[in-house]
Amino acid sequence: MAYPFPDSVLLIFCKAPIPGQVKTRLQPALNAAQAAEAHRQLTRMTLQRAFQRALCPVELHCAPDTHDDFFQDCVSRYPLVLKPQRGADLGERMQHAFADALSRYRHAVLMGCDCPSLSADDLHRALLKLLAGHDAVIAPADDGGYVMIGLNQAQPSLFSDMTWSHDQVMAATRRRAKDLGLKVYELDSQWGVDNYQDWQRYLELANS
């Protein structure tokens, strides 16, 4: 396939949809099986968006490994590559993914699989900004974290010894990027599906 950004790669982080291990904050409004199905639905949405404009190669980085039937179904439906996540925590897994990707591509963008507001246009803008010379492109989240980050070089200091899943992750990342002297471009703030209210918001959007 001919991509407009062949020297870039999109890395999508995704957990296997095991009931009781994904989208647990949607419970008890949803049961464990329903929460796992919500996770599948959000992942399919993310993959559809990733291939909407076929901007660059796509890799699905899977946890705990690539063997789950859902991942095998994804790779049968989309021209993507499955990769296992490696590392003890989220920061280590992200750093491993970037180090590996940037040994093969000039630019890499990493995102999760549960952000309905992040559009194909956002992904296109992120790639353009990296190509134009920004060191990093980040999509902040309304909850104080971020939902997407793109880099031209591996930056271990952005990920090591970081406490995740709290409302100061983006602020801490900005400070670290400034200390490193990185030229950062920020996209508009985004929202992800973290709780049942977010899930209801997504359903309204999907059905509108």
MOQUI-V622244 format. One record per helix or strand of 2 or more residues. SS is the DSSP state (2 for helix, 1 for strand). FROM is the first residue (numbers start at 1). TO is the last residue. If there is no record, write none. Layout:
ss->SS from->FROM to->TO
ss->SS from->FROM to->TO
This chain:
ss->1 from->8 to->15
ss->2 from->24 to->26
ss->2 from->32 to->50
ss->1 from->57 to->63
ss->2 from->69 to->77
ss->1 from->81 to->84
ss->2 from->90 to->101
ss->1 from->107 to->111
ss->2 from->120 to->131
ss->1 from->136 to->141
ss->1 from->146 to->151
ss->2 from->156 to->158
ss->2 from->169 to->180
ss->1 from->184 to->190
ss->2 from->196 to->206
